[in-house]
Amino acid sequence: MAEFVLVAGAWLGAWAWDEVVPELRAAGHGVHPLTLSGLAEKRGAAPDAGQRTHVEDIVAEVERLDSRDVVLVGHSYSGIPVGQAAGRIGDRLARMVLVDSEVPVEGGSFASGWWEGQARFEAILAEGDGFWPPPAAGEFEGQGLTDEQIARLVAGATPHPAPSLTEPAALSRPLADLPTTYIKCLLDGPEPNSDVAALLDGKRWRLVEMNTGHWPMFSEPRQLAAILGAETAP
């Protein structure tokens, strides 16, 4: 059985995995949803948390578990700190699973990969007084979510600290060397981005598709848990 460390994406905390956790525990796994510094219940303690802080959050949780069967799961933004943390935990890593996520690029940041360009994204952060404001309810439409699920997302989301989105990544190991499953959520676009596609061409990465939107821990928690559990099989 594996020890799962679950890290949600921007604006979210450990609570985002509430419907996935019991499914994995029922299958016998250890499950440890993690809130990154500056978000959710940790917002007040570290309002200006940077990406390096988020990497340290994840590494510290793995060290606390003291297990050598760790599956690091990153969703959306958190694929960037998860990918860096995975390279630092050595043989404790059993597998990395990235859920419709970004991946770290040496010297790059979430902002530098923004689809409208880094300058536009940094303007959004400036308009948010140093935070990335959570989406309004309408921005979750078309992602396979019910009205109730959207309401939960909107109610639970907190502004995301800007430094974690603009600090450059630093990789201690090439991502291509890490055993990784990439879950592509098809309602958010049929193809992985070019950085992910290049990694999927390697021998240690594999692709799994879900016919749902960008937040499968809400829209399809049982299916997501089943996929995560299957990725621990030999």
C-alpha positions in Angstrom: 0.0 0.0 0.0 1.2 3.5 -0.8 1.3 6.8 1.2 -0.4 9.4 -0.9 0.4 13.1 -0.5 -2.3 15.1 -2.2 -1.7 18.7 -3.2 -4.4 20.7 -4.8 -3.9 23.6 -7.3 -4.3 27.3 -7.0 -6.7 28.8 -4.5 -7.4 25.4 -2.8 -6.3 23.5 0.3 -6.5 20.0 1.7 -10.3 20.3 1.8 -10.4 19.9 -2.0 -9.6 16.2 -1.6 -12.4 15.4 0.9 -14.3 13.0 -1.5 -11.1 11.3 -2.7 -9.5 10.6 0.7 -12.1 8.1 2.0 -12.0 6.1 -1.3 -8.2 5.7 -1.1 -8.3 4.9 2.6 -10.9 2.3 2.0 -8.5 0.6 -0.4 -5.9 0.5 2.4 -3.7 3.4 1.4 -2.3 6.1 3.7 -3.6 9.4 2.5 -2.3 12.9 3.5 -4.0 15.9 1.9 -1.7 18.9 2.2 -2.5 22.6 2.3 0.3 24.7 1.0 1.5 27.8 2.9 -0.6 30.9 2.3 -3.8 29.1 1.3 -7.0 28.0 2.9 -6.5 27.6 6.7 -2.9 28.6 6.3 -3.6 31.9 4.5 -3.0 34.2 7.5 0.2 32.5 8.6 2.0 33.0 5.2 0.2 35.5 3.0 3.3 36.1 0.8 4.4 32.4 0.5 6.6 31.7 -2.5 7.1 28.7 -4.7 10.2 27.6 -2.8 8.1 27.6 0.4 5.6 25.3 -1.3 8.3 22.9 -2.4 9.5 22.9 1.3 6.0 22.2 2.5 5.8 19.1 0.4 9.3 17.8 1.2 8.7 18.4 4.9 5.4 16.3 4.7 7.3 13.4 3.0 10.0 13.6 5.7 7.4 13.6 8.4 5.8 10.4 7.0 9.2 8.7 6.8 7.9 6.2 4.1 9.6 4.9 1.0 6.3 4.3 -0.8 5.2 7.9 -1.4 3.0 8.8 -4.3 3.1 12.6 -4.8 -0.1 13.9 -6.4 -0.2 17.4 -7.8 -3.1 19.2 -9.4 -3.0 22.2 -11.7 -0.5 24.8 -10.3 0.8 22.4 -7.7 2.4 20.3 -10.3 5.2 22.9 -10.3 6.2 22.5 -6.7 5.3 18.8 -6.6 7.6 18.2 -9.6 10.5 19.9 -7.8 9.8 18.1 -4.5 9.7 14.7 -6.2 13.2 15.2 -7.4 14.4 15.9 -3.9 12.9 13.0 -2.0 15.1 10.3 -3.6 14.0 6.7 -3.2 11.1 7.6 -1.0 9.2 8.4 -4.3 7.2 5.5 -5.6 5.4 7.6 -8.3 4.4 11.1 -9.2 0.8 11.6 -10.5 0.0 15.0 -12.1 -3.7 15.8 -12.5 -4.2 18.2 -15.4 -1.3 20.1 -14.1 1.5 22.4 -15.0 5.1 21.0 -14.8 8.2 22.9 -13.6 10.6 24.2 -16.2 14.1 25.1 -15.1 14.2 28.8 -14.6 10.5 29.2 -15.5 7.4 29.9 -13.4 3.7 29.6 -13.6 3.5 33.2 -14.8 6.1 32.6 -17.6 3.9 29.9 -19.0 0.6 31.8 -18.9 -1.3 31.4 -22.1 -1.8 35.2 -22.5 1.8 35.9 -21.7 3.7 36.7 -18.5 3.0 40.5 -18.6 -0.7 39.9 -18.7 -0.6 37.5 -15.8 1.6 39.8 -13.7 -1.0 42.6 -14.4 -3.7 40.3 -13.0 -1.6 39.8 -9.9 -1.0 43.5 -9.5 -4.8 44.1 -9.8 -5.2 41.6 -7.0 -2.8 43.4 -4.7 -0.3 40.6 -4.8 -2.7 37.7 -5.0 -4.4 35.8 -7.8 -8.1 36.2 -7.1 -10.2 33.1 -7.2 -12.5 32.6 -10.2 -16.1 33.6 -10.2 -18.7 30.9 -10.5 -19.1 31.4 -14.2 -15.5 30.5 -14.9 -16.1 26.9 -13.7 -18.8 26.3 -16.3 -18.1 23.7 -18.9 -16.0 21.6 -16.6 -18.4 18.8 -15.7 -19.3 20.3 -12.4 -22.8 20.5 -10.8 -24.1 23.8 -9.4 -23.5 22.4 -5.9 -19.8 21.5 -6.7 -19.2 25.0 -8.2 -20.7 26.6 -5.1 -18.3 24.5 -2.9 -15.3 25.6 -5.0 -16.3 29.3 -4.9 -17.0 29.2 -1.2 -13.7 27.4 -0.3 -11.3 29.1 -2.6 -8.9 31.7 -1.2 -6.6 34.3 -3.0 -3.4 32.7 -4.2 -0.1 34.4 -3.1 1.7 35.9 -6.1 5.3 35.0 -5.2 4.5 31.3 -5.6 3.4 32.0 -9.2 6.3 34.2 -10.2 9.4 32.5 -8.6 11.5 30.4 -11.0 11.6 26.7 -10.7 14.9 24.8 -9.8 15.0 21.1 -10.6 17.4 18.8 -8.7 16.6 15.9 -11.1 15.2 15.9 -14.7 11.5 15.3 -14.6 11.9 12.7 -17.4 13.8 10.5 -15.0 10.9 10.3 -12.5 8.2 7.6 -12.7 5.1 9.7 -13.5 1.5 9.4 -14.6 -0.1 12.4 -16.2 -3.9 12.6 -16.0 -5.4 14.7 -18.8 -8.9 16.0 -18.2 -10.4 16.2 -21.6 -13.1 18.9 -21.0 -10.2 21.3 -20.2 -8.6 20.6 -23.6 -7.9 17.4 -25.5 -4.1 17.6 -25.5 -1.4 18.1 -22.8 0.7 21.3 -23.3 4.0 21.0 -25.2 6.2 20.6 -22.1 4.1 17.7 -20.9 3.9 16.2 -24.4 7.7 16.1 -24.6 7.9 14.3 -21.2 5.3 11.8 -22.3 7.6 10.8 -25.1 10.0 9.4 -22.6 10.0 5.9 -21.1 9.1 6.8 -17.5 5.9 8.9 -18.2 2.5 7.6 -19.1 -0.8 9.2 -20.0 -4.3 8.5 -18.5 -7.3 10.4 -19.8 -10.5 11.4 -17.9 -13.6 12.6 -19.6 -14.2 15.4 -17.2 -13.0 18.9 -16.4 -10.1 20.5 -14.7 -11.3 19.7 -11.1 -11.9 15.9 -11.1 -11.6 15.7 -7.3 -15.0 17.4 -7.3 -16.6 16.2 -10.6 -15.4 12.6 -10.5 -13.8 11.8 -7.1 -14.4 8.0 -7.2 -13.0 7.6 -10.7 -10.0 9.8 -9.8 -9.4 7.7 -6.6 -9.6 4.5 -8.6 -7.0 5.8 -11.1 -4.7 6.9 -8.3 -5.0 3.5 -6.6 -4.3 1.7 -9.9 -1.1 3.6 -10.4 0.4 2.0 -7.3 0.0 -1.5 -8.8 3.2 -3.2 -10.0 
